[in-house]
Amino acid sequence: MNKPFHLMTPAERTALRIAQNRAISEKIAEDKLQKPPAKSTGDYVRMTPEERAKLAGLVRKVSS
């Protein structure tokens, strides 16, 4: 459609906006497929209470 936006009917404006949104969504989907997956941060370190106490003491010393 080569009409200026201000000359379009409301239905034409809506159709144009839907087409633009669809194009944006497709571009985002393509970008997600091309990017490598982010590294998982789900690897949690299990510590004993004694190890946590040592770490907490170290954090207190650094922040003081």
C-alpha positions in Angstrom: 0.0 0.0 0.0 1.5 3.3 -1.0 -1.1 5.6 0.6 0.0 8.0 3.3 -1.1 7.0 6.7 -3.3 10.0 7.2 -5.3 9.1 4.0 -6.0 5.5 5.1 -9.3 4.3 6.4 -9.3 3.0 10.0 -9.5 -0.6 8.7 -6.4 0.0 6.4 -4.5 1.5 9.4 -5.3 -1.5 11.5 -4.3 -3.9 8.8 -1.0 -2.0 8.3 -0.3 -2.0 12.0 -1.0 -5.8 12.2 1.3 -6.4 9.3 4.1 -4.3 10.9 3.7 -6.1 14.2 3.9 -9.5 12.5 7.1 -8.5 10.7 8.6 -7.3 14.0 7.6 -10.6 15.7 9.1 -12.6 12.9 12.4 -10.7 13.0 12.6 -11.2 16.8 12.0 -14.9 16.3 14.7 -15.2 13.7 17.2 -13.4 16.0 16.4 -15.8 18.8 17.1 -18.7 16.5 20.5 -17.3 15.5 21.8 -16.4 18.9 23.5 -19.1 20.9 21.6 -20.0 24.1 22.7 -18.2 27.2 24.6 -20.1 29.8 22.5 -21.5 32.5 22.8 -20.0 35.9 21.0 -22.9 37.5 24.2 -24.5 38.8 24.1 -23.8 42.5 27.0 -24.5 44.8 25.9 -26.5 47.8 27.7 -25.5 50.9 27.7 -26.7 54.5 26.7 -24.3 57.2 30.3 -24.1 58.3 31.4 -23.0 54.8 28.6 -20.4 54.7 29.7 -19.0 58.0 33.3 -18.7 56.7 32.0 -16.9 53.5 29.7 -14.6 55.5 32.7 -13.6 57.7 34.7 -12.9 54.6 32.0 -10.7 53.1 31.6 -8.8 56.4 35.4 -8.1 56.4 35.4 -6.9 52.8 32.4 -4.6 53.1 33.6 -3.0 56.4 
